[in-house]
Amino acid sequence: MSVSETDIAEFAAARARVLDRIAAACRRAGREPGSVQLVAVSKTVPAERVVAAVAAGLTLLGENRVQEAASKQPLTPGARWHLIGPLQSNKARTALELFDVIETVDSLDLARRLDRLARDVGGAEEPPAPRAILLQVNADGDPAKAGLRVGELEAALEEVATLDALRVDGLMTIGRLVERPEDARPTFRRLRELSVSLRAHHPGLGSELSMGMSDDFEVAVEEGATIVRVGRALFGDRPPTDRGRAPSIAQPSRPPTR
Ligand SMILES: *Cc1c(COP(=O)(O)O)cnc(C)c1O
C-alpha cells in the first residue's frame, strides 16, 4: 500500500487545527486542553488515507461499522479504535475483539450480551480486565434516535453495575441535527448534568462524556465533552451515500477549513 506524503502533511495540519480549536474551547471553559480526547472518525475513508492519518498522529480512530473497522485495522498497527455506530447483537463478539471502547451501548440486552462475550474473548487474564463501554443516551428524547431514554438510565446503571466484565466509562450522545452549533448546546449541557447527578448515586459510572462532531465539537467542549468524534473536519466531506448523517441536510458541502 502506498501512503501519500501529501496526505500525511494534510492530516497533520488538519489535526493541528482541530486540536487548536479544542484548546481554545477549553480555555473559554476554564478546562485543561489535555482533558479532551480526539476520536478521528474514519468511516468511508479509504484504508490508505487512514494509514496516513495514523502516521500524522491521529491514532485514536472511530468507525460506525464493525466490518469496515475489521478491514482497516490490520493496516494500522498502533491505532486504538472506538465503535461509534449501532451494534447488532450478531456482531458483538467481533466488536469486542476490534474495539477498545464500544461507545454505543444503547440497551440492557446489548450490555448483558457484551458482558457474557467479554468473558470468552478476555484471553489469558483470569478474570479478564473489564471492557470499556459508554452508554448511549437519547438525551433529546428523539423517537427516531437510538439510545437509552433518560428515564431508563437509573435502572440500567443498577443492572450494568452487576456486569463484572464491563466498565462503564461514561455517557455518549448524538446531538440533533441543528442549523447552528449553538443550538446543540442544550443537549450537551443536559448530558453533562445527567452525568453529574447519576454519578452521585452510581459510583460505577465513569465521567467520560462523548459528544460533539465536526459542526459542533467546540460547543460540546465548552459544555464538558471529554471525547469529541470528528470526521469531516479532519478528512473532508464524505460521499453522499453515507448512511449516517446525510451532508445534504444541514451541512453544506465544503472542504475542511484550511
Ligand atoms: C459520522 C459520525 C461522527 C462524525 O461526524 P462528522 O460530522 O463527520 O464530524 C461522529 N459521531 C457519530 C456517531 C457518527 O456517526
The ligand as an SDF file (V2000), in Angstrom:
LIG
                    3D

 15 15  0  0  0  0  0  0  0  0999 V2000
  -20.1320   10.1630   11.4430 C   0  0  0  0  0  0  0  0  0  0  0  0
  -20.1960   10.3260   12.9010 C   0  0  0  0  0  0  0  0  0  0  0  0
  -19.4160   11.3040   13.5510 C   0  0  0  0  0  0  0  0  0  0  0  0
  -18.5230   12.2750   12.8180 C   0  0  0  0  0  0  0  0  0  0  0  0
  -19.3040   13.1860   12.0970 O   0  0  0  0  0  0  0  0  0  0  0  0
  -18.6410   14.4600   11.3720 P   0  0  0  0  0  0  0  0  0  0  0  0
  -19.7970   15.3390   11.1540 O   0  0  0  0  0  0  0  0  0  0  0  0
  -18.0290   13.9400   10.1360 O   0  0  0  0  0  0  0  0  0  0  0  0
  -17.6300   15.0200   12.3050 O   0  0  0  0  0  0  0  0  0  0  0  0
  -19.4940   11.3750   14.9330 C   0  0  0  0  0  0  0  0  0  0  0  0
  -20.2840   10.5530   15.6470 N   0  0  0  0  0  0  0  0  0  0  0  0
  -21.0400    9.6020   15.0610 C   0  0  0  0  0  0  0  0  0  0  0  0
  -21.8710    8.7290   15.9110 C   0  0  0  0  0  0  0  0  0  0  0  0
  -21.0280    9.4720   13.6720 C   0  0  0  0  0  0  0  0  0  0  0  0
  -21.7930    8.5280   13.1050 O   0  0  0  0  0  0  0  0  0  0  0  0
  1  2  1  0
  2  3  1  0
  2 14  2  0
  3  4  1  0
  3 10  2  0
  4  5  1  0
  5  6  1  0
  6  7  2  0
  6  8  1  0
  6  9  1  0
 10 11  1  0
 11 12  2  0
 12 13  1  0
 12 14  1  0
 14 15  1  0
M  END
$$$$
